[in-house]
Amino acid sequence: MMHINNRSHYDNQQLDSNAAQAIATQAIEQLMQITHFSKSQCLSLLSQQLAHEKRLSTASTSYTPVLEQSESDYIHALFSS
């Protein structure tokens, strides 16, 4: 018998959101213990780190070397004619 997943997309998003919230809360608590900073200071540290990570991921995905782009265009031209 085939198993049918009865959970909706909303349910999955809610579970993911709950898991993310639990992980974030635990990370803040651990930072507070390690650094002896206040909750707001730890939130600021995490926010800065996340912004840095976002900049890095955006920079790495938006940069396409010219040689690779030329090769891609060439291969596309070969198969589209």
VEXVEXMAR-524846 format. One record per residue (C-alpha): residue in one letter; x, y, z. Coordinates in steps of 0.02 Angstrom, whole numbers, padded with zeros to 5 digits, always signed. Layout:
aXYZ
...
//
This chain:
m+00000+00000+00000
m+00064+00172-00046
h+00088+00296+00096
i+00001+00462+00064
n+00074+00615+00146
n-00074+00705+00222
r+00025+00855+00283
s-00008+01012+00187
h+00122+01133+00124
y+00067+01252+00263
d+00097+01117+00393
n+00272+01085+00327
q+00311+01271+00329
q+00246+01283+00507
l+00356+01136+00562
d+00507+01215+00477
s+00469+01382+00559
n+00452+01301+00730
a+00617+01209+00708
a+00705+01368+00653
q+00634+01462+00802
a+00693+01327+00923
i+00868+01325+00848
a+00880+01516+00851
t+00822+01522+01032
q+00951+01391+01081
a+01089+01483+00987
i+01048+01646+01076
e+01047+01560+01245
q+01215+01478+01211
l+01290+01643+01152
m+01228+01726+01310
q+01313+01592+01416
i+01477+01599+01321
t+01492+01788+01299
h+01396+01848+01452
f+01312+01973+01335
s+01132+02025+01350
k+00999+01948+01239
s+00993+02104+01130
q+01183+02104+01109
c+01178+01921+01056
l+01037+01957+00934
s+01143+02096+00861
l+01292+01979+00842
l+01186+01848+00756
s+01107+01979+00644
q+01278+02043+00591
q+01338+01867+00554
l+01183+01825+00453
a+01201+01986+00352
h+01383+01940+00318
e+01334+01763+00263
k+01199+01834+00150
r+01323+01953+00067
l+01443+01809+00038
s+01311+01696-00038
t+01243+01836-00147
a+01417+01881-00208
s+01461+01701-00250
t+01301+01669-00347
s+01296+01833-00443
y+01475+01822-00508
t+01496+01725-00669
p+01670+01722-00745
v+01676+01782-00927
l+01757+01622-00990
e+01622+01511-00916
q+01486+01623-00987
s+01567+01618-01159
e+01579+01428-01152
s+01397+01417-01101
d+01344+01531-01243
y+01448+01430-01367
i+01374+01263-01311
h+01198+01335-01316
a+01230+01400-01493
l+01289+01228-01551
f+01129+01143-01497
s+01005+01279-01541
s+01048+01292-01726
//
